[in-house]
Amino acid sequence: MRFPFLIPTCGIILVAQSVAMAQEEPYLGYAYPAGGQRGTTFEVVLGGQHLDGARAAYVSGKGVRAEVVEHIRPLNQGAFKEIQGQMGQLRNKGEKTAEDEMRMEALRAKLSTFSIRKSSVPALVETARVQVTISADAKPGRRELRLMGDKGLSNPLVFMVGRHPERVEESARTRAVAESQRRGGRGRRKEQDVKPMPGVEPVKNDPQKEVRIELPATLNGQILPGDVDRYRFRASKGQQLVAVASARELIPYLPDAVPGWFQAVLALNDASGNEIAFEDDHNLSPDPQLRCTLPADGEYVLEIRDALYRGREDFVYRVSIGDAPVLETPTLISQDRGLRECRDEEPNNTLATAQCIKGPMVVHGCIDEPGDVDTFSFTCRAGARIVAEVRARRLGSPMDSLLILTDTNGVQLALNDDFEDKAEGLATHHADSRIAFTAPEGGTYHLHVRDIQLHGGLEYRYRLQIDAQRPDFELRIVPSAINTPAGTTVPVRIYALRKDGCTGPITLGLVDPPPGFRLDGGLVPAGMDCALATLTVPTEAGQEPYELHIEGRALAGRREIIRQAVPADDTMQAFIYHHLVPASALYAAVTDATRMAAPRLLSPEPLRLRPGGTACIEVEHAGSTRFGELRFELLDPPSGIRIDEVAFEGGRGKIKLTCTSIPRGAKGHLVIDAYVANAQTGSGKGKEQRKRQRIPLGVLPAIPFEIFP
């Protein structure tokens, strides 16, 4: 889901939120291989950051078990020098014991990880090796994989369960480790006999380097800069070959690459090197599907690379290759609310031949040929509020729809090309159309559906829903993994995706929460699209993450709407765009209580504020610590409310708030972050330097407020 309107505001909000959460969330950037065959056991390398204490891995669904084998965090410069010093001390000892020899061997192993950092980027430099076992009866398809460590639960990664034998090339990290060991930890000087570190310099392509496979198979690999992977196989004349690549499907968005994902390219060559087929996408999906009829018996070579010859450890792919058929036309699954259904009937290209639609209806249509227009007529009374919506691209069709509304004489009343569906977190081009209108008078109206690029064909299918406008909403909770020490309170972001006039307040609450969990501030005020709530967790750490469920309620007239909140993660694409990518479940990981004690709220009653007035919040805390000064900060405050003064006496304190220009009658919640500001003194190049360290204590539970006249 792209939120261009949120970038200047919610971007700041999320930064403030991450500061409150210490900015060290466990992060996974890739899994390699990103799946495996049913009935097998194999090893997976997870690359990421802040993975200290990795002890458990979880795969969603049944039939898959994962166990952490090892966590490697390559040495930084300071640790490298420290271990070098320890090695020097051991070397200078006269007679070494067996224990000394073992210690030196362990230190050499640590030193050998230093130059691994040159083969990666900070966000991918740590790895965890995980052993995965997939049962023979596990359901094939897409799962989610997460890693649990000292700092909590990671973000989810896509993990696939497949049917066919898997072929896995050596991982980029394995190659980097081997090269680092060859260097012996030497990472600062260039040596004549040392190869380039994988992932740093373009690899030298050897057209003769191929992997021989048998069909059918699923191929797993990582593309490094300038890399091309080649697979040789034997096939027969007339065989219908299909190769389906998954790259963006595995890692939808890359934060530091343009266009924001691994753009895979497939090419098929014969034994002489002549190109037989080439694909760089499939319809509008960046992941290519190559299909061709083989011209002769013999051997063929399938190549895969990045379209721009980029590469890195997180350029992970899976390619399913064989002679299984691929669905040519999308199956448009009905998602209506119990409406009647019909199919479009040709000819219906003009007003005179328009297909009559009676009452709320779902039409399954097709733009049969380039330039085709499907026209539908319906009647309604004056003042009726009608919505017409096309679903095509969201259901896998290549159609880029255009929807036009006209009156009985063909006079245009409304037109829509692209409608942004904010619930579609993986969409980068919102190509479907939607028109909501109020009928100015009773009578007959017409809807015209076509492809705006004048394309057509059997695959250009769509689904047109015509119905009365019904207020509704969806909810997103960010992040999908909430990590915080025991006994603390943490901020949680709520997004409300409103539809068809749903403008009232939406209240949220936990559904059957585990003991010790409490949600405060579960309210998206009327007319607002996002809000900040807080989650308070138990006072004891949990060995396993807790699964949480949150639902929201709103009124549309006398009708109550209840919707389950969908967990999601704010994911960056190409340095600037943000999307809310849904996850399968919402988890809370309660870690050991290592922080200093957080202030305790003593005034839970709602704040009553007046424009130009003040109010105080009472808290309990020592007011200062040996680490520095206690400070408070409003997270995402409404414009016009600020903290003016904080005063402590005898372990109790008052936070004075001032209200200025906020509108009367406004309601909501305030979230206050508590932290310790500690000024540290150091030296650098002969000059004294002062560095202010921020030690987070957590947030206070959300405080309700209301503005009175």
Secondary structure, DSSP 8 states (H G I E B T S, - for coil): -B-GGGTTTHHHHHHHHHHHTTT---EEEEEES-EEETT-EEEEEEEEE--TT--EEEESSSSEEEEEEEEE----HHHHHHHHHHHHHHHT-SS--HHHHHHHHHHHHHHTTGGGGGGS-GGG-EEEEEEEEE-TT---EEEEEEEEETTEE---EEEEEESS-EEE---HHHHHHHHHHHHTT--SS--TT----TTTS-----TT--EE--SSEEEEEE--TT--EEEEEEE-TT-EEEEEEESTTTS---TTSSSSS--EEEEEEETTS-EEEEES-BTTBSS-EEEEE--SSEEEEEEEEETT----TT-EEEEEEES----SS-------SS-EEEE--SS-SSSTT-EE--SSEEEEEE--STT-EEEEEEEE-TT-EEEEEEESGGGT----EEEEEE-TT--EEEEES----TT-TT-SS----EEEEE-SSSEEEEEEEEETT---STT-EEEEEEEE---EEEEEEE-SEEEEETT-EEEEEEEEEEETT--S-EEEEESS--TT-EEE--EE-TT-SEEEEEEE--SS--SS-EEE-EEEEEEETTEEEEEEEEEEEEEEETTTEEEEEE-S-EEEEEE---S----EE---S-EEE-TT-EEEEEEES-SEETTEEEEEEEES--TTEEEEEEEEETTEEEEEEEE-S--TT-EEEEEEEEEEEEEEEEEETTEEEEEEEEEEEEE---EEEEE--
